[in-house]
């Protein structure tokens, strides 16, 4: 084995070790995915709440019109 092959193998082991022990990128990815799911849940919740609120306000407006005798 030549010196350059030995250095290459040593460097390969160093890089492999660094990649296997560095979890900072994985953690950032996990938090990004979690933030995406939370955003989806918020959008769905606001959409559902908006629809329910629209129905409530429409019913309230109809009730006021009936109470005041407005056609």
PyMOL Python script that loads the backbone (N, CA, C, O; Angstrom):
from pymol import cmd

cmd.read_pdbstr("""\
ATOM      1  N   UNK A   1       0.850  -1.164   0.000  1.00  0.00           N
ATOM      2  CA  UNK A   1       0.000   0.000   0.000  1.00  0.00           C
ATOM      3  C   UNK A   1       0.902   1.235   0.000  1.00  0.00           C
ATOM      4  O   UNK A   1       1.879   1.310   0.745  1.00  0.00           O
ATOM      5  N   UNK A   2       0.560   2.178  -0.832  1.00  0.00           N
ATOM      6  CA  UNK A   2       1.374   3.389  -0.924  1.00  0.00           C
ATOM      7  C   UNK A   2       0.933   4.383   0.140  1.00  0.00           C
ATOM      8  O   UNK A   2      -0.099   4.217   0.791  1.00  0.00           O
ATOM      9  N   UNK A   3       1.738   5.407   0.294  1.00  0.00           N
ATOM     10  CA  UNK A   3       1.445   6.436   1.294  1.00  0.00           C
ATOM     11  C   UNK A   3       0.176   7.194   0.948  1.00  0.00           C
ATOM     12  O   UNK A   3      -0.606   7.527   1.839  1.00  0.00           O
ATOM     13  N   UNK A   4      -0.045   7.474  -0.340  1.00  0.00           N
ATOM     14  CA  UNK A   4      -1.251   8.208  -0.723  1.00  0.00           C
ATOM     15  C   UNK A   4      -2.508   7.378  -0.479  1.00  0.00           C
ATOM     16  O   UNK A   4      -3.544   7.917  -0.093  1.00  0.00           O
ATOM     17  N   UNK A   5      -2.416   6.049  -0.707  1.00  0.00           N
ATOM     18  CA  UNK A   5      -3.571   5.190  -0.419  1.00  0.00           C
ATOM     19  C   UNK A   5      -3.835   5.147   1.082  1.00  0.00           C
ATOM     20  O   UNK A   5      -4.991   5.153   1.505  1.00  0.00           O
ATOM     21  N   UNK A   6      -2.791   5.103   1.883  1.00  0.00           N
ATOM     22  CA  UNK A   6      -2.930   5.072   3.329  1.00  0.00           C
ATOM     23  C   UNK A   6      -3.543   6.380   3.820  1.00  0.00           C
ATOM     24  O   UNK A   6      -4.424   6.363   4.679  1.00  0.00           O
ATOM     25  N   UNK A   7      -3.083   7.520   3.280  1.00  0.00           N
ATOM     26  CA  UNK A   7      -3.632   8.819   3.656  1.00  0.00           C
ATOM     27  C   UNK A   7      -5.100   8.925   3.249  1.00  0.00           C
ATOM     28  O   UNK A   7      -5.921   9.482   3.978  1.00  0.00           O
ATOM     29  N   UNK A   8      -5.416   8.385   2.083  1.00  0.00           N
ATOM     30  CA  UNK A   8      -6.794   8.411   1.597  1.00  0.00           C
ATOM     31  C   UNK A   8      -7.705   7.599   2.517  1.00  0.00           C
ATOM     32  O   UNK A   8      -8.808   8.036   2.845  1.00  0.00           O
ATOM     33  N   UNK A   9      -7.248   6.428   2.928  1.00  0.00           N
ATOM     34  CA  UNK A   9      -8.043   5.610   3.836  1.00  0.00           C
ATOM     35  C   UNK A   9      -8.217   6.292   5.186  1.00  0.00           C
ATOM     36  O   UNK A   9      -9.296   6.256   5.777  1.00  0.00           O
ATOM     37  N   UNK A  10      -7.144   6.916   5.668  1.00  0.00           N
ATOM     38  CA  UNK A  10      -7.218   7.620   6.941  1.00  0.00           C
ATOM     39  C   UNK A  10      -8.204   8.787   6.852  1.00  0.00           C
ATOM     40  O   UNK A  10      -9.014   8.999   7.755  1.00  0.00           O
ATOM     41  N   UNK A  11      -8.125   9.528   5.770  1.00  0.00           N
ATOM     42  CA  UNK A  11      -9.038  10.657   5.568  1.00  0.00           C
ATOM     43  C   UNK A  11     -10.489  10.168   5.446  1.00  0.00           C
ATOM     44  O   UNK A  11     -11.411  10.802   5.959  1.00  0.00           O
ATOM     45  N   UNK A  12     -10.674   9.039   4.763  1.00  0.00           N
ATOM     46  CA  UNK A  12     -12.007   8.461   4.620  1.00  0.00           C
ATOM     47  C   UNK A  12     -12.586   8.113   5.987  1.00  0.00           C
ATOM     48  O   UNK A  12     -13.761   8.371   6.247  1.00  0.00           O
ATOM     49  N   UNK A  13     -11.777   7.533   6.851  1.00  0.00           N
ATOM     50  CA  UNK A  13     -12.230   7.193   8.196  1.00  0.00           C
ATOM     51  C   UNK A  13     -12.575   8.446   9.001  1.00  0.00           C
ATOM     52  O   UNK A  13     -13.566   8.462   9.731  1.00  0.00           O
ATOM     53  N   UNK A  14     -11.759   9.497   8.869  1.00  0.00           N
ATOM     54  CA  UNK A  14     -12.034  10.743   9.586  1.00  0.00           C
ATOM     55  C   UNK A  14     -13.361  11.357   9.136  1.00  0.00           C
ATOM     56  O   UNK A  14     -14.171  11.775   9.962  1.00  0.00           O
ATOM     57  N   UNK A  15     -13.573  11.405   7.824  1.00  0.00           N
ATOM     58  CA  UNK A  15     -14.811  11.983   7.292  1.00  0.00           C
ATOM     59  C   UNK A  15     -16.007  11.126   7.691  1.00  0.00           C
ATOM     60  O   UNK A  15     -17.052  11.660   8.064  1.00  0.00           O
ATOM     61  N   UNK A  16     -15.869   9.821   7.618  1.00  0.00           N
ATOM     62  CA  UNK A  16     -16.955   8.920   8.010  1.00  0.00           C
ATOM     63  C   UNK A  16     -17.315   9.127   9.476  1.00  0.00           C
ATOM     64  O   UNK A  16     -18.491   9.141   9.838  1.00  0.00           O
ATOM     65  N   UNK A  17     -16.299   9.287  10.315  1.00  0.00           N
ATOM     66  CA  UNK A  17     -16.543   9.502  11.740  1.00  0.00           C
ATOM     67  C   UNK A  17     -17.264  10.833  11.965  1.00  0.00           C
ATOM     68  O   UNK A  17     -18.209  10.907  12.750  1.00  0.00           O
ATOM     69  N   UNK A  18     -16.818  11.875  11.277  1.00  0.00           N
ATOM     70  CA  UNK A  18     -17.463  13.181  11.419  1.00  0.00           C
ATOM     71  C   UNK A  18     -18.918  13.139  10.968  1.00  0.00           C
ATOM     72  O   UNK A  18     -19.787  13.715  11.623  1.00  0.00           O
ATOM     73  N   UNK A  19     -19.185  12.478   9.876  1.00  0.00           N
ATOM     74  CA  UNK A  19     -20.555  12.396   9.362  1.00  0.00           C
ATOM     75  C   UNK A  19     -21.451  11.565  10.266  1.00  0.00           C
ATOM     76  O   UNK A  19     -22.637  11.860  10.411  1.00  0.00           O
ATOM     77  N   UNK A  20     -20.896  10.538  10.865  1.00  0.00           N
ATOM     78  CA  UNK A  20     -21.723   9.671  11.703  1.00  0.00           C
ATOM     79  C   UNK A  20     -21.991  10.284  13.076  1.00  0.00           C
ATOM     80  O   UNK A  20     -22.967   9.918  13.731  1.00  0.00           O
ATOM     81  N   UNK A  21     -21.137  11.213  13.524  1.00  0.00           N
ATOM     82  CA  UNK A  21     -21.350  11.811  14.841  1.00  0.00           C
ATOM     83  C   UNK A  21     -21.996  13.185  14.776  1.00  0.00           C
ATOM     84  O   UNK A  21     -22.470  13.673  15.802  1.00  0.00           O
ATOM     85  N   UNK A  22     -22.035  13.831  13.614  1.00  0.00           N
ATOM     86  CA  UNK A  22     -22.625  15.163  13.482  1.00  0.00           C
ATOM     87  C   UNK A  22     -24.122  15.033  13.248  1.00  0.00           C
ATOM     88  O   UNK A  22     -24.554  14.607  12.177  1.00  0.00           O
ATOM     89  N   UNK A  23     -24.919  15.403  14.260  1.00  0.00           N
ATOM     90  CA  UNK A  23     -26.369  15.295  14.143  1.00  0.00           C
ATOM     91  C   UNK A  23     -27.031  16.664  14.096  1.00  0.00           C
ATOM     92  O   UNK A  23     -28.257  16.762  14.159  1.00  0.00           O
ATOM     93  N   UNK A  24     -26.241  17.713  13.988  1.00  0.00           N
ATOM     94  CA  UNK A  24     -26.809  19.059  13.971  1.00  0.00           C
ATOM     95  C   UNK A  24     -27.702  19.279  12.755  1.00  0.00           C
ATOM     96  O   UNK A  24     -28.770  19.878  12.878  1.00  0.00           O
ATOM     97  N   UNK A  25     -27.290  18.814  11.605  1.00  0.00           N
ATOM     98  CA  UNK A  25     -28.105  18.946  10.404  1.00  0.00           C
ATOM     99  C   UNK A  25     -29.383  18.132  10.494  1.00  0.00           C
ATOM    100  O   UNK A  25     -30.435  18.573  10.032  1.00  0.00           O
ATOM    101  N   UNK A  26     -29.301  16.954  11.081  1.00  0.00           N
ATOM    102  CA  UNK A  26     -30.486  16.104  11.240  1.00  0.00           C
ATOM    103  C   UNK A  26     -31.488  16.772  12.184  1.00  0.00           C
ATOM    104  O   UNK A  26     -32.696  16.726  11.948  1.00  0.00           O
ATOM    105  N   UNK A  27     -30.993  17.378  13.229  1.00  0.00           N
ATOM    106  CA  UNK A  27     -31.880  18.048  14.178  1.00  0.00           C
ATOM    107  C   UNK A  27     -32.584  19.223  13.509  1.00  0.00           C
ATOM    108  O   UNK A  27     -33.783  19.425  13.706  1.00  0.00           O
ATOM    109  N   UNK A  28     -31.849  19.990  12.726  1.00  0.00           N
ATOM    110  CA  UNK A  28     -32.458  21.124  12.022  1.00  0.00           C
ATOM    111  C   UNK A  28     -33.530  20.644  11.054  1.00  0.00           C
ATOM    112  O   UNK A  28     -34.579  21.274  10.921  1.00  0.00           O
ATOM    113  N   UNK A  29     -33.270  19.544  10.385  1.00  0.00           N
ATOM    114  CA  UNK A  29     -34.249  18.977   9.455  1.00  0.00           C
ATOM    115  C   UNK A  29     -35.498  18.518  10.206  1.00  0.00           C
ATOM    116  O   UNK A  29     -36.619  18.746   9.751  1.00  0.00           O
ATOM    117  N   UNK A  30     -35.306  17.886  11.329  1.00  0.00           N
ATOM    118  CA  UNK A  30     -36.443  17.421  12.125  1.00  0.00           C
ATOM    119  C   UNK A  30     -37.291  18.600  12.606  1.00  0.00           C
ATOM    120  O   UNK A  30     -38.520  18.539  12.566  1.00  0.00           O
ATOM    121  N   UNK A  31     -36.644  19.659  13.053  1.00  0.00           N
ATOM    122  CA  UNK A  31     -37.389  20.840  13.497  1.00  0.00           C
ATOM    123  C   UNK A  31     -38.111  21.496  12.323  1.00  0.00           C
ATOM    124  O   UNK A  31     -39.218  22.009  12.491  1.00  0.00           O
ATOM    125  N   UNK A  32     -37.512  21.487  11.157  1.00  0.00           N
ATOM    126  CA  UNK A  32     -38.172  22.061   9.978  1.00  0.00           C
ATOM    127  C   UNK A  32     -39.426  21.283   9.616  1.00  0.00           C
ATOM    128  O   UNK A  32     -40.458  21.874   9.298  1.00  0.00           O
ATOM    129  N   UNK A  33     -39.339  19.969   9.663  1.00  0.00           N
ATOM    130  CA  UNK A  33     -40.504  19.129   9.366  1.00  0.00           C
ATOM    131  C   UNK A  33     -41.591  19.360  10.414  1.00  0.00           C
ATOM    132  O   UNK A  33     -42.769  19.466  10.074  1.00  0.00           O
ATOM    133  N   UNK A  34     -41.203  19.437  11.675  1.00  0.00           N
ATOM    134  CA  UNK A  34     -42.162  19.686  12.747  1.00  0.00           C
ATOM    135  C   UNK A  34     -42.841  21.042  12.567  1.00  0.00           C
ATOM    136  O   UNK A  34     -44.054  21.158  12.746  1.00  0.00           O
ATOM    137  N   UNK A  35     -42.071  22.061  12.217  1.00  0.00           N
ATOM    138  CA  UNK A  35     -42.641  23.391  11.985  1.00  0.00           C
ATOM    139  C   UNK A  35     -43.618  23.363  10.813  1.00  0.00           C
ATOM    140  O   UNK A  35     -44.642  24.046  10.843  1.00  0.00           O
ATOM    141  N   UNK A  36     -43.307  22.578   9.782  1.00  0.00           N
ATOM    142  CA  UNK A  36     -44.217  22.441   8.645  1.00  0.00           C
ATOM    143  C   UNK A  36     -45.540  21.818   9.046  1.00  0.00           C
ATOM    144  O   UNK A  36     -46.602  22.281   8.630  1.00  0.00           O
ATOM    145  N   UNK A  37     -45.479  20.767   9.855  1.00  0.00           N
ATOM    146  CA  UNK A  37     -46.715  20.122  10.320  1.00  0.00           C
ATOM    147  C   UNK A  37     -47.532  21.066  11.196  1.00  0.00           C
ATOM    148  O   UNK A  37     -48.759  21.093  11.105  1.00  0.00           O
ATOM    149  N   UNK A  38     -46.867  21.826  12.031  1.00  0.00           N
ATOM    150  CA  UNK A  38     -47.577  22.782  12.885  1.00  0.00           C
ATOM    151  C   UNK A  38     -48.254  23.852  12.025  1.00  0.00           C
ATOM    152  O   UNK A  38     -49.391  24.242  12.291  1.00  0.00           O
ATOM    153  N   UNK A  39     -47.552  24.321  10.996  1.00  0.00           N
ATOM    154  CA  UNK A  39     -48.136  25.327  10.098  1.00  0.00           C
ATOM    155  C   UNK A  39     -49.364  24.774   9.387  1.00  0.00           C
ATOM    156  O   UNK A  39     -50.367  25.473   9.248  1.00  0.00           O
ATOM    157  N   UNK A  40     -49.295  23.536   8.941  1.00  0.00           N
ATOM    158  CA  UNK A  40     -50.444  22.898   8.276  1.00  0.00           C
ATOM    159  C   UNK A  40     -51.624  22.800   9.243  1.00  0.00           C
ATOM    160  O   UNK A  40     -52.766  23.062   8.864  1.00  0.00           O
ATOM    161  N   UNK A  41     -51.347  22.426  10.486  1.00  0.00           N
ATOM    162  CA  UNK A  41     -52.417  22.317  11.490  1.00  0.00           C
ATOM    163  C   UNK A  41     -53.045  23.681  11.768  1.00  0.00           C
ATOM    164  O   UNK A  41     -54.261  23.784  11.927  1.00  0.00           O
ATOM    165  N   UNK A  42     -52.225  24.719  11.828  1.00  0.00           N
ATOM    166  CA  UNK A  42     -52.753  26.063  12.074  1.00  0.00           C
ATOM    167  C   UNK A  42     -53.632  26.511  10.914  1.00  0.00           C
ATOM    168  O   UNK A  42     -54.721  27.041  11.131  1.00  0.00           O
ATOM    169  N   UNK A  43     -53.173  26.304   9.699  1.00  0.00           N
ATOM    170  CA  UNK A  43     -53.956  26.703   8.522  1.00  0.00           C
ATOM    171  C   UNK A  43     -55.288  25.956   8.490  1.00  0.00           C
ATOM    172  O   UNK A  43     -56.327  26.558   8.218  1.00  0.00           O
ATOM    173  N   UNK A  44     -55.267  24.660   8.762  1.00  0.00           N
ATOM    174  CA  UNK A  44     -56.503  23.875   8.764  1.00  0.00           C
ATOM    175  C   UNK A  44     -57.441  24.344   9.876  1.00  0.00           C
ATOM    176  O   UNK A  44     -58.649  24.452   9.665  1.00  0.00           O
ATOM    177  N   UNK A  45     -56.892  24.621  11.052  1.00  0.00           N
ATOM    178  CA  UNK A  45     -57.709  25.087  12.171  1.00  0.00           C
ATOM    179  C   UNK A  45     -58.328  26.438  11.908  1.00  0.00           C
ATOM    180  O   UNK A  45     -59.505  26.652  12.200  1.00  0.00           O
ATOM    181  N   UNK A  46     -57.547  27.354  11.358  1.00  0.00           N
ATOM    182  CA  UNK A  46     -58.069  28.684  11.049  1.00  0.00           C
ATOM    183  C   UNK A  46     -59.140  28.589   9.964  1.00  0.00           C
ATOM    184  O   UNK A  46     -60.149  29.291  10.021  1.00  0.00           O
ATOM    185  N   UNK A  47     -58.920  27.719   8.974  1.00  0.00           N
ATOM    186  CA  UNK A  47     -59.929  27.530   7.927  1.00  0.00           C
ATOM    187  C   UNK A  47     -61.234  27.010   8.480  1.00  0.00           C
ATOM    188  O   UNK A  47     -62.305  27.502   8.122  1.00  0.00           O
ATOM    189  N   UNK A  48     -61.154  26.017   9.351  1.00  0.00           N
ATOM    190  CA  UNK A  48     -62.363  25.451   9.952  1.00  0.00           C
ATOM    191  C   UNK A  48     -63.045  26.474  10.863  1.00  0.00           C
ATOM    192  O   UNK A  48     -64.270  26.601  10.852  1.00  0.00           O
ATOM    193  N   UNK A  49     -62.259  27.193  11.640  1.00  0.00           N
ATOM    194  CA  UNK A  49     -62.822  28.215  12.522  1.00  0.00           C
ATOM    195  C   UNK A  49     -63.467  29.337  11.710  1.00  0.00           C
ATOM    196  O   UNK A  49     -64.531  29.842  12.069  1.00  0.00           O
ATOM    197  N   UNK A  50     -62.819  29.718  10.622  1.00  0.00           N
ATOM    198  CA  UNK A  50     -63.375  30.769   9.762  1.00  0.00           C
ATOM    199  C   UNK A  50     -64.708  30.373   9.166  1.00  0.00           C
ATOM    200  O   UNK A  50     -65.628  31.188   9.094  1.00  0.00           O
ATOM    201  N   UNK A  51     -64.818  29.123   8.736  1.00  0.00           N
ATOM    202  CA  UNK A  51     -66.083  28.629   8.177  1.00  0.00           C
ATOM    203  C   UNK A  51     -67.178  28.625   9.241  1.00  0.00           C
ATOM    204  O   UNK A  51     -68.305  29.047   8.982  1.00  0.00           O
ATOM    205  N   UNK A  52     -66.840  28.147  10.435  1.00  0.00           N
ATOM    206  CA  UNK A  52     -67.825  28.117  11.527  1.00  0.00           C
ATOM    207  C   UNK A  52     -68.230  29.534  11.927  1.00  0.00           C
ATOM    208  O   UNK A  52     -69.403  29.796  12.192  1.00  0.00           O
ATOM    209  N   UNK A  53     -67.271  30.435  11.969  1.00  0.00           N
ATOM    210  CA  UNK A  53     -67.566  31.817  12.332  1.00  0.00           C
ATOM    211  C   UNK A  53     -68.443  32.483  11.275  1.00  0.00           C
ATOM    212  O   UNK A  53     -69.351  33.244  11.609  1.00  0.00           O
ATOM    213  N   UNK A  54     -68.178  32.201  10.017  1.00  0.00           N
ATOM    214  CA  UNK A  54     -68.993  32.750   8.931  1.00  0.00           C
ATOM    215  C   UNK A  54     -70.439  32.282   9.057  1.00  0.00           C
ATOM    216  O   UNK A  54     -71.366  33.076   8.902  1.00  0.00           O
ATOM    217  N   UNK A  55     -70.632  31.002   9.336  1.00  0.00           N
ATOM    218  CA  UNK A  55     -71.988  30.473   9.512  1.00  0.00           C
ATOM    219  C   UNK A  55     -72.685  31.128  10.702  1.00  0.00           C
ATOM    220  O   UNK A  55     -73.866  31.467  10.624  1.00  0.00           O
ATOM    221  N   UNK A  56     -71.957  31.304  11.798  1.00  0.00           N
ATOM    222  CA  UNK A  56     -72.528  31.927  12.992  1.00  0.00           C
ATOM    223  C   UNK A  56     -72.952  33.361  12.708  1.00  0.00           C
ATOM    224  O   UNK A  56     -74.056  33.769  13.071  1.00  0.00           O
ATOM    225  N   UNK A  57     -72.081  34.122  12.064  1.00  0.00           N
ATOM    226  CA  UNK A  57     -72.394  35.528  11.785  1.00  0.00           C
ATOM    227  C   UNK A  57     -73.544  35.642  10.786  1.00  0.00           C
ATOM    228  O   UNK A  57     -74.378  36.539  10.908  1.00  0.00           O
ATOM    229  N   UNK A  58     -73.598  34.754   9.809  1.00  0.00           N
ATOM    230  CA  UNK A  58     -74.713  34.757   8.860  1.00  0.00           C
ATOM    231  C   UNK A  58     -76.031  34.489   9.581  1.00  0.00           C
ATOM    232  O   UNK A  58     -77.032  35.159   9.325  1.00  0.00           O
ATOM    233  N   UNK A  59     -76.028  33.507  10.482  1.00  0.00           N
ATOM    234  CA  UNK A  59     -77.222  33.210  11.274  1.00  0.00           C
ATOM    235  C   UNK A  59     -77.606  34.360  12.175  1.00  0.00           C
ATOM    236  O   UNK A  59     -78.790  34.653  12.344  1.00  0.00           O
ATOM    237  N   UNK A  60     -76.630  35.006  12.748  1.00  0.00           N
ATOM    238  CA  UNK A  60     -76.878  36.153  13.608  1.00  0.00           C
ATOM    239  C   UNK A  60     -77.498  37.303  12.806  1.00  0.00           C
ATOM    240  O   UNK A  60     -78.439  37.953  13.261  1.00  0.00           O
ATOM    241  N   UNK A  61     -76.962  37.542  11.619  1.00  0.00           N
ATOM    242  CA  UNK A  61     -77.514  38.590  10.749  1.00  0.00           C
ATOM    243  C   UNK A  61     -78.937  38.286  10.338  1.00  0.00           C
ATOM    244  O   UNK A  61     -79.781  39.181  10.300  1.00  0.00           O
ATOM    245  N   UNK A  62     -79.207  37.032  10.030  1.00  0.00           N
ATOM    246  CA  UNK A  62     -80.570  36.629   9.668  1.00  0.00           C
ATOM    247  C   UNK A  62     -81.519  36.830  10.845  1.00  0.00           C
ATOM    248  O   UNK A  62     -82.643  37.300  10.666  1.00  0.00           O
ATOM    249  N   UNK A  63     -81.071  36.477  12.041  1.00  0.00           N
ATOM    250  CA  UNK A  63     -81.888  36.664  13.247  1.00  0.00           C
ATOM    251  C   UNK A  63     -82.197  38.114  13.506  1.00  0.00           C
ATOM    252  O   UNK A  63     -83.319  38.446  13.890  1.00  0.00           O
ATOM    253  N   UNK A  64     -81.239  38.982  13.308  1.00  0.00           N
ATOM    254  CA  UNK A  64     -81.450  40.412  13.513  1.00  0.00           C
ATOM    255  C   UNK A  64     -82.444  40.937  12.485  1.00  0.00           C
ATOM    256  O   UNK A  64     -83.327  41.725  12.823  1.00  0.00           O
ATOM    257  N   UNK A  65     -82.309  40.509  11.242  1.00  0.00           N
ATOM    258  CA  UNK A  65     -83.264  40.949  10.185  1.00  0.00           C
ATOM    259  C   UNK A  65     -84.687  40.505  10.521  1.00  0.00           C
ATOM    260  O   UNK A  65     -85.638  41.271  10.364  1.00  0.00           O
ATOM    261  N   UNK A  66     -84.824  39.272  10.979  1.00  0.00           N
ATOM    262  CA  UNK A  66     -86.161  38.775  11.316  1.00  0.00           C
ATOM    263  C   UNK A  66     -86.722  39.561  12.506  1.00  0.00           C
ATOM    264  O   UNK A  66     -87.896  39.933  12.504  1.00  0.00           O
ATOM    265  N   UNK A  67     -85.896  39.813  13.509  1.00  0.00           N
ATOM    266  CA  UNK A  67     -86.344  40.520  14.697  1.00  0.00           C
ATOM    267  C   UNK A  67     -86.760  41.961  14.374  1.00  0.00           C
ATOM    268  O   UNK A  67     -87.677  42.502  14.992  1.00  0.00           O
ATOM    269  N   UNK A  68     -86.085  42.566  13.412  1.00  0.00           N
ATOM    270  CA  UNK A  68     -86.419  43.934  13.048  1.00  0.00           C
ATOM    271  C   UNK A  68     -87.451  44.014  11.934  1.00  0.00           C
ATOM    272  O   UNK A  68     -87.907  45.103  11.585  1.00  0.00           O
ATOM    273  N   UNK A  69     -87.818  42.877  11.379  1.00  0.00           N
ATOM    274  CA  UNK A  69     -88.808  42.838  10.320  1.00  0.00           C
ATOM    275  C   UNK A  69     -88.257  43.307   8.976  1.00  0.00           C
ATOM    276  O   UNK A  69     -89.010  43.772   8.120  1.00  0.00           O
ATOM    277  N   UNK A  70     -86.971  43.188   8.795  1.00  0.00           N
ATOM    278  CA  UNK A  70     -86.341  43.595   7.525  1.00  0.00           C
ATOM    279  C   UNK A  70     -86.371  42.395   6.572  1.00  0.00           C
ATOM    280  O   UNK A  70     -85.936  41.300   6.929  1.00  0.00           O
ATOM    281  N   UNK A  71     -86.894  42.614   5.348  1.00  0.00           N
ATOM    282  CA  UNK A  71     -86.985  41.476   4.405  1.00  0.00           C
ATOM    283  C   UNK A  71     -85.643  40.999   3.885  1.00  0.00           C
ATOM    284  O   UNK A  71     -85.586  40.058   3.094  1.00  0.00           O
TER     285      UNK A  71
END
""", "prot")
cmd.dss("prot")
cmd.show_as("cartoon", "prot")
cmd.util.cbc("prot")
cmd.orient("prot")
